[in-house]
């Protein structure tokens, strides 16, 4: 059964409006595909990290990050500082840093804070954020 009102409305929409709607739908499909591919890439990279030379340290880090609370920042710094991450290859360190950044952002957002809040370089009285300390340890 057709709806005469919808048919009339469809016939009244001008071609430029229809073209914009089609372009928007196409962009949305491309965005969804890009997001799907990015999630797939992230999952593959995590699998490689967990199966690589530093799999034990990676599993320990993932477990720690899944349960991390705001008060656990000093423990995270110690874990990275004394762990095998400093001797790991660049890809493993980058993957670990990515996981850490995601966990820090998640914890900060749970507290109602912005995901990242790095201080301005010319303000010396701001405390050093944990993300910057971790990046220096993994450099």
C-alpha positions as CSV (number, residue, x, y, z in Angstrom):
1,X,0.0,0.0,0.0
2,X,1.5,3.4,-1.0
3,X,1.2,6.6,0.9
4,X,0.0,9.4,-1.4
5,X,1.3,12.1,0.9
6,X,4.9,10.6,0.9
7,X,4.7,10.2,-2.9
8,X,3.7,13.9,-3.2
9,X,6.4,15.0,-0.8
10,X,9.0,13.0,-2.7
11,X,8.0,14.5,-6.0
12,X,8.2,18.0,-4.5
13,X,11.8,17.7,-3.3
14,X,14.0,19.5,-5.8
15,X,17.0,17.8,-7.4
16,X,19.8,19.7,-5.5
17,X,18.2,18.7,-2.2
18,X,18.1,15.1,-3.3
19,X,21.7,15.3,-4.4
20,X,22.8,16.6,-1.0
21,X,20.8,13.8,0.7
22,X,22.6,11.2,-1.4
23,X,26.0,12.8,-0.8
24,X,25.3,12.7,3.0
25,X,24.3,9.1,2.9
26,X,27.5,8.3,0.9
27,X,29.7,10.1,3.4
28,X,28.0,8.3,6.3
29,X,28.6,4.9,4.6
30,X,32.3,5.8,4.1
31,X,32.6,7.0,7.7
32,X,31.1,3.8,9.0
33,X,33.4,1.7,6.8
34,X,36.4,3.7,8.0
35,X,35.5,3.2,11.6
36,X,35.0,-0.5,11.0
37,X,38.4,-0.8,9.4
38,X,40.0,1.2,12.2
39,X,38.5,-1.0,14.9
40,X,39.7,-4.1,12.9
41,X,43.2,-2.6,12.7
42,X,43.3,-1.9,16.4
43,X,42.1,-5.4,17.3
44,X,44.8,-6.9,15.0
45,X,47.5,-4.8,16.5
46,X,46.4,-5.8,20.0
47,X,46.5,-9.5,19.0
48,X,50.0,-9.0,17.6
49,X,51.1,-7.3,20.8
50,X,49.6,-10.1,23.0
51,X,51.3,-12.8,20.8
52,X,54.6,-11.1,20.4
53,X,57.9,-11.2,22.4
54,X,56.5,-9.2,25.2
55,X,53.2,-11.1,25.5
56,X,53.5,-11.6,29.3
57,X,54.1,-7.9,29.9
58,X,51.4,-7.0,27.4
59,X,48.8,-9.2,29.2
60,X,49.8,-7.7,32.5
61,X,49.5,-4.2,31.2
62,X,46.1,-4.8,29.5
63,X,44.8,-6.3,32.8
64,X,46.1,-3.4,34.8
65,X,44.6,-0.8,32.3
66,X,41.2,-2.5,32.3
67,X,40.9,-2.1,36.1
68,X,42.8,1.2,36.3
69,X,41.4,3.9,38.7
70,X,42.5,7.6,39.1
71,X,44.6,6.7,42.1
72,X,46.6,4.1,40.1
73,X,48.6,6.6,38.1
74,X,51.8,6.2,40.2
75,X,51.5,2.4,39.9
76,X,51.2,2.7,36.1
77,X,54.3,4.9,36.0
78,X,56.2,2.3,38.0
79,X,54.9,-0.6,35.9
80,X,56.1,1.1,32.7
81,X,59.4,2.3,34.2
82,X,60.5,-1.1,35.5
83,X,58.8,-3.3,32.9
84,X,60.1,-4.8,29.7
85,X,58.7,-1.9,27.6
86,X,61.9,0.1,27.5
87,X,63.6,-2.7,25.7
88,X,60.7,-3.5,23.4
89,X,60.7,-2.6,19.7
90,X,59.1,0.6,18.5
91,X,55.9,-1.0,17.3
92,X,55.3,-2.7,20.7
93,X,56.0,0.5,22.6
94,X,53.7,2.4,20.3
95,X,50.9,-0.1,20.8
96,X,51.4,0.0,24.5
97,X,51.3,3.8,24.5
98,X,48.1,3.7,22.5
99,X,46.5,1.4,25.0
100,X,47.6,3.5,27.9
101,X,46.3,6.7,26.2
102,X,42.9,5.1,25.7
103,X,42.8,4.0,29.4
104,X,43.8,7.4,30.7
105,X,41.2,9.1,28.6
106,X,38.5,6.6,29.7
107,X,39.4,7.2,33.4
108,X,39.4,11.0,33.0
109,X,36.1,11.0,31.2
110,X,34.5,8.8,33.9
111,X,35.5,11.6,36.3
112,X,33.8,14.2,34.1
113,X,37.2,15.6,32.9
114,X,38.4,16.2,29.3
115,X,40.2,13.1,28.0
116,X,43.5,14.9,27.8
117,X,44.6,18.0,29.6
118,X,48.2,18.7,28.8
119,X,49.5,21.9,30.4
120,X,50.6,24.9,28.3
121,X,54.4,24.8,27.8
122,X,55.0,28.2,29.2
123,X,53.3,27.5,32.5
124,X,55.8,25.9,34.8
125,X,53.6,25.5,37.8
126,X,51.2,23.0,36.2
127,X,51.9,19.4,37.2
128,X,53.3,17.0,34.6
129,X,50.4,14.9,33.2
130,X,50.7,11.2,33.4
131,X,50.4,10.8,29.6
132,X,53.5,12.9,29.1
133,X,55.5,11.0,31.8
134,X,54.6,7.7,30.2
135,X,55.6,9.0,26.7
136,X,59.0,10.0,28.0
137,X,59.5,6.6,29.6
138,X,58.6,4.8,26.4
139,X,60.7,7.1,24.1
